[in-house]
Amino acid sequence: MSEKPKLTYFDGRGRMESIRWLLAAAGIEFKETYLRTRDDLLKLIKDGCLLFDQVPLVEMDGLKLVQTKAILNYIAGKYNLHGKDLKERAQIDMCVEGTMDMMGMFLMYPFCPPDQKETQLASILEKATTRYLPVYEKVLKQHGQEFLVGNKFSLADVQLIEVILMLEEKKTDVLAQFPLLQAFKARICNIPTIKKFLQPGSPRKPPPDDAYVATVKKILNIC
């Protein structure tokens, strides 16, 4: 039996959360090591574990994987969640780029100054509902299938359900104008591995709070 993947990151969502989601969706158990101090990060760098001196880091199959997209693509390919051919993979990657654009906005939101948060959140929700979600609604309408690409569960679906739930944490009715995405959410959340990941006590992380932000800033030496 192969060893469980080992994830090294801060004790929070950040760039590792999509990796947690994907492993969970594939039904793969993993273990985690959390960075608590700057010395923890510097030791990884000194030991040559981080190709670009930054996390996330995933150790699996004898590899020390870094860079979020590379990690996601490796896991998706390994567990048959990246399409059946190059055409499907390109379609999946296009969908993923859109969801990662939205996640990127959420990634920076907790770190913006308090007096800018309301404006920043309004901008995120506006872009999500006018630029991104309509695209996914259109994709589902055009092919009339249950999943985004190839009528098969893939990385694209995992990323989309992750970002939908992130949006709903900030605006519960964010899908009000998107009936196909509402149905998509219900289907994906009922997939056994996803359903398990959404249960209390799973490795899924809560939204970042002030303590998480302070820890990340301390470790990364951000003023």
N, C-alpha and C positions, 0 to 999 in steps of 0.2 A: 504494500500500500504506500503510495507516494505521500510525502510530507505535505502538510497544509501550507498554502501560500502564507507568507509573512508580510504584513503591511506595516510600514513605518511612516508616521505622520504625526501631526498635532492631534490632540483628543477633541476632534470636532469635524465638521463637514469639509469645508474647503475643497481642494482639488481631489481629495481621496474619496469623497462620498460617491461619486459616479462609479468608481472602481468597486467600492463595497456593494453598490446596487447591482453591478454586472455579475460579480462573483455570486452574489445571493441568487440572482435570476437564473444562473447556470446550475444552482444547487450545490455550489462549492463552499465548504466551510473554510474559514481562514482565521489566522491569529493576528493580533495587532501589538505593536510596540509604540508607545507614545513618547514624543519628544517633550520633556518637561523643562529643560534648561538649554541655554545656548551651548553649553559644553556638550550636550547630547548631539546636537547638530554638528559641531566642530569635530567631534570624534568620528562621525560617519564620513565627513569630508577627509579627515586625516587618514582614515583607513581605506580610502579609495572606493567607497561604496556608491558615491553619487557622481555620475558622469559630468553633470553640470553644477555640482555643489548645491543641489536643491532637492527637496522632496516634493511629491510623494516618491516613495521607494517600495517596490514590490519584489520580493524574493520568491521565485518559483522556478521549477524545472532547471535548477542550477544557474539561473540568471538573476542578475540584479537589475531590474527594470526601472527606468526613470522616464520622465516626460509623460504626461497624462494620456495624450492621444496614442502614443506608442504602447502604453500599458493596456489601454482599452482595446486597441486593435489586436494585440497578442491574445488577450483573453477571449475576445469575440471569435477570433479565428480558431483558437484551440477548442472552444466549446460549441462550434457550429452556429454562431450567432452573427455571422458576417456575410450572409448570402451564399447562393449556390455557385455564382460565377462572378466575373469581373464587373459585368453590367449591374448586377444586384448590389455588389459591394460599393460601386460608385453611387448608386441611389441611396444606399444606407448612409454612406459618408456625407452626402449632401444634407440629408435630414439631420444627421448628428451635428454638423457644423452649425445649423440653425439653433439647435437646442443648446449647444455650447456657448453660442453668442448670448443667449438669455442667462445661462448659468454664470457667465463671466460678469454680467451686471450684478447678479446676486452675490457673487464672490466678493466684490468690492464694497457693496452696500454697508456691511457692518463697520467698515473702517472709515466711512466718511464722517465729517464733523456733525455733531448733533443738530446744529442749526440748518444743515443741508439735507438731512435724512428724509424729511417730508417731500421735498422737491425731487430728490433722487428716486424715491419709491414711486411717485407719480409718473416719472419718466419711464421707469422700468415697466410698470403696468400698461402705460400707453403704448410703448413699443411692442410689448407682448401681444396685446389685443388688436393692434392695427397692422403690425408687420409680420409677426411670426405665427401666431395661432391660426390666422386665416389661411396660411399656406398649408398647414397640416390638415385643416378641415377640408380644403380643396383636394389634397392628395387622397384622402379617404373617400371623398365623394366621387372622384374620377374613376377609381378602380373598384369601388364598392366592396372591398375586401376587409377582413378583420384587422389586419396588420398593415404597417406602413409600406413594406416592400415584400414582394414575392409571396404574399399571403402566408408568411411564416414569421414567427416570433424572432426578433433580432435586436441587436444593439440599438437600432433606431427607436424601437418601441420602449426599451428600458429607459433610454435617455428622455424620451418624451413624457413618460409617466412620472419620472423623477421631477422634471421641471414643472409639470402641471400641478403636482402636489406642493411644490415650493411656492408657486403662484397663489394657490388656494390658501396657503398659510397667511398671505398678506391680503387677499381679497377672495372671500369664500365663493362669490358668484362669478368668478372670472370666466367660467365656461358658459355663462348664460346665453351667449349668442352663437354657441358652437355645439349643436346637438350631436353631431357625429363624434366630436371629441368627448362629449359626456358619455356616449355609449362606449367609446374606446377606453376611457378611464375605468368604467365598470368591468369591461372584459379583462383588461390587463391586471387589475387589482384582484381578480378572482383566479388568476393563474397560481397554482399552489406555492411555487417558490416565492412569488411576489407577495402573496397573501401572508406567508410566514414572515417575510422581512418586514412587513408592516405591523406585525404584532408587537406589543410591549415586551421589552427584554431582548429584542433583536439587536444586531450590531448597528442598525440605523441610528444616525446621530440627530440630536435636536437642533433647532435653529441656533446659530451662534449668538452668544450673549457677551456682555462686557468682559467677563472673566476670560473667555476664549480669546477675544480680541487682544486683551492685555498680555496674555501668554504668548500669542503669536508675535506681537510686537517686540516683546522681551527677547524671544529666541532669535528673531531675525534682526535684532538691534535697530528697530525702527523707532524713531522719536515720535 
